[in-house]
Amino acid sequence: ETGVTQTPRHLVMGMTNKKSLKCEQHLGHNAMYWYKQSAKKPLELMFVYNFKEQTENNSVPSRFSPECPNSSHLFLHLHTLQPEDSALYLCASSQRLGGGDQPQHFGDGTRLSIL
Amino acid sequence: DQQVKQNSPSLSVQEGRISILNCDYTNSMFDYFLWYKKYPAEGPTFLISISSIKDKNEDGRFTVFLNKSAKHLSLHIVPSQPGDSAVYFCAAKIGGATNKLIFGTGTLLAVQP
């Protein structure tokens, strides 16, 4: 399924660099999410957006800055990252919030490595 | 403290037999439970879900059972096929106007031909 597209698929950056991850969904959904998956750990929710408005920040450090210009696009701006931020970053979307019968659809993720 | 636990990191099953993947949870406020499947280098794909007010949901070869008193759910795949080989994640949704999912660490299922 290519309903949720993430770019780039792989990213290597130094701790002083600034980069951005991009997510685009073609499903007509109204809610979008950023998740982090570190090695041997479960997926952790980072941010939630509903109709472009941020509804949840799961105590994420400020070196991660999300942006949602419209319901179809979601960005994660990265700056001054730490080695422990190396992980798989997954974007997801769903039709709406609050509906367990409205599952989240995931992109294939960006594998981020911090040197 | 993990609210959703998948205690078996891996499971190996013969083709044609039943695969049973287990998941335990601690939070009574979860109102939906979901199973996702993940192939290498791909994102998780939604498989099946169950509301906390039900005890069984079936979709083709996949059935999810929920035992609320034991705070336990399981995914049954029958018959298992080699293409089912993947990592299976259990996830739970907190009730209310949110879609926040809490994921388990996953179980790697290998279906042997």
Interface residues (C-beta under 8 A of the other chain):
Chain A: E1 V4 Q6 A31 Y33 K40 K41 P42 L43 E44 L45 V48 T55 E56 L90 A92 S94 R96 L97 G98 G99 G100 D101 Q102 P103 Q104 H105 F106 G107 D108 G109
Chain B: Q2 V4 D31 Y32 L34 Y36 A41 E42 G43 P44 T45 F46 S49 S51 F89 A91 K93 G96 A97 T98 N99 K100 L101 I102 F103 G104 T105 G106
